[in-house]
């Protein structure tokens, strides 16, 4: 089974944007990314308390991923790939959202979220976050979070 990761998805998106930019067509038309409407965060997550159930935590993971993906897509709209700064800022926001949602939780999902947040922060601080994000240790961390959510009955794809 082939797994597509966030950073890999960024590079695939960059390639697609480059091909689309060469397409010609209506020169006046521009496409803009509109992220899907997101459900509001659970009140307990917004207040800085643990979101509660593992299902709610996994939904918070999914929402954080939507924000990260939207950020990367917007960065690619200029016709070039996201810069190291774009990736860094996106991963730091992703890590912050995971940390906030999992604060105080002691379930396997909450622990996996905190570990992924710590690893995401480490990747963001690397001189080349795109390369650091392809590290097998980081991929294992995100795979572990996906597995914890799957065990909770929620499919999350990072």
N, C-alpha and C positions, 0 to 999 in steps of 0.2 A: 504494500500500500504506500503510495507516494503522499507525503505530507507537504503542504504548502504553508510556509511560515509568513509572518507579517513582512519581514524584510524581503523575502523572496517575492512576495506579492507586490511589493513596491517596485522591484526591478521588472517584473512582468508588466505592471501598469505603465512604467516608463517606456518600455518597448512598444506597448499598444498605443500610447500617446504619440510616440515618434512616427509610427506607421499612419496614424490618423492625421497627423499634421501634414503628411505628404499627399493626402487624398485629393486636394483641390476642392472642387465643389463650390458652395456658396461662401464667398470670401467674407461676407459681412456677418455670417452666423458664428456665434461662439457658444460653446457648451460650458455649463457650470455644474459643478457637483453639488447636489442637494442631498445631504445625508438623510436616511430614512428617519421619520419622526421617532423620537425615542420616548419611551415611557418615563415618567418622572421617577427619580430614585426613591426607594422606600423612605418614609419619614425618618426611620431610625438611622439609616445610612446618612441622610442629609444632616442629622444632628450629631454625627460623629460617633454614634454608637454602632455596635455590630448590627448588620442588616437582619440578623436572626437566622432563619433557616438556610441550609446549604443551597437550596433552590434560589433564594433571594441573593445569596452571595454570588452564585454562578451567573445570575442575570446581571449583576453589577459588573462582573468580568466581561460579559458580552457587550454591555453598554460602553465600557472603557475601550474595548477593542473597536467598536464602531467609531468612537471619537478619534482614536489613533489612525484608523484607516481613512477617515474623512480628512484628517489633517494632511496625510501623505498624498492623497488624491489632489487636494487643493494645491499642494506644493508642486505637483507635476503639471498643473494647468498652464504654467508658463512655457511649456514645451521642453523643459529639461527636468531631470530627476530631482528629487528632494536633496537638499544639501545636508551636510553633516549636522549643521545647526538645526535644520528642520527635523531630522531624525532624533537628535538629542532632545529637543523640546517635546516632541511627541512621546518619546519613551518616558521622559520625566513626568509628563502629565499622566500617562498610563500608570506608571508606578505609584504616583500620588493617589490616584483613584482607587487602585487595588488596596493600598495601605489603609486609606480612610475607611473603605467598606469592610475590611477584615479586622479592623482594630478591636481588640478584646475578644475576638472569637477564638475558640480552641478546637474547632473541628478540623478534619483533614483538609477540607476545602479552604478554610481560613488560613491554615498553615501554608498550604500550597500557594495561596494568593500572596502572602507576605514574602515567601521565598522568591516568587516570580517578580514581585515589586523590587526586592533587593537586587536581583540579577538584572532587571531592566535598568535600574539606576546605574549599576556597574557598566553595562553595555553603553548607556547614554554617555557616560563619562570617558569612554575610550576615545583615543584620537580619531579612529575611524569606526563610528558606531555601526555602519552597515556591515563591515567585516566582522566586528565583534558579535553582532547579532546572529551570524551564521555559525558561531561556535557550537559544537555538539553539546556542551554543558548547558548552554542557554536553551537550546532546543529541547533538551531533556527536562528542564525546569518547566517549560511551557507545556510539554507533553504530559508531565505529571499533573499539572493543573487541569488540563483537559480531562485526564483520567479521573481525577477527584470529582469533577463536575459530572462526568458520565455516570459515576457510581451514585451520585445524588439524583440522577434521572434527568440531567440537563445536558444537552449537546452544545458544547462550546468549541469553536474552531479558531485557534490563535495562529 
